[in-house]
């Protein structure tokens, strides 16, 4: 079996690109947004809401509950997302 130089270079290039894409995806550069901010909401009742509960709009997950506590001034449940 005889191999040509072109096939060897092409195979090495494809392998290098695949490894680069894998490293980028592993580090999360293409999948995670760095532009995040916290939102707070006050509610009368938060039955069933726990840490890491999903927040959805029209069935699409947009965030998760980070924490929940009691607002000392209003005595309402405060949820951080």
N, C-alpha and C positions, 0 to 999 in steps of 0.2 A: 504494500500500500504506500503510495507516494503522496505527500502532503505539499501543498503549495504555500508560499509565503503569504499570499493574500488571505487564504483561509485561516491561517494561524493568527494574523493580525486582526482579522474580523472577529474571530472567536475571543481573543483576548480583550478586544474593545467591548464586546457585548457583555462579557463577564465583569469588566470594570464598571460599566454602567449599572448593571444589576446590583453589584455590591454597593455602589454609591447610593442608589435609590433605597436599598434596604437599610443602610445606615441612617439616611435622612428620615425615613418612616419610623425607625426605631426610636430616634431622638424626639419624635413628635413634631418636627418642624412643619409638616404639611397638614397635620390633623388637629392641632390645638391652637386656639387664638390666645395671644398674650394680652389682648385688650379686654380685660375683665374688670368688673366693678360690683360692689355689693348693693343689693336693694333690700329694703326693710318694709314689711307690711304688718299692720296691726289688725287683729281679728278678734271677734267675740269668742269663737270656738275654732279649735284646730284639731278636732277629733280625727285620728288616723294619720295625722301628719307627723313624720319622724325625721330624724337626721338622714340625709341621702334620699328622701322622697323626691320623685321626679316632678318637675313643674312643666306642664304641657300647654301649648296653645294650638288649637285645631288638631290635636293628636300628635303634634311634633314636640319632642322633648327639647326644651330650651335651657333648662337649668336644673339644679338640685337644691334641696334645702340644706343649708350649712349648719344652722343652729336655730333653736327656738327658746324663748324665755319670756318672762313676765315683765312688761313695762311698768316700772315702779310709780310713774306719774299717772298713767291712765288706767292701770290694772287690766290692760288688754294683753292678749298673747301677741308677742312680737316674733316674726319669722324673718330670718336672714337668708336671702337666696343670692 
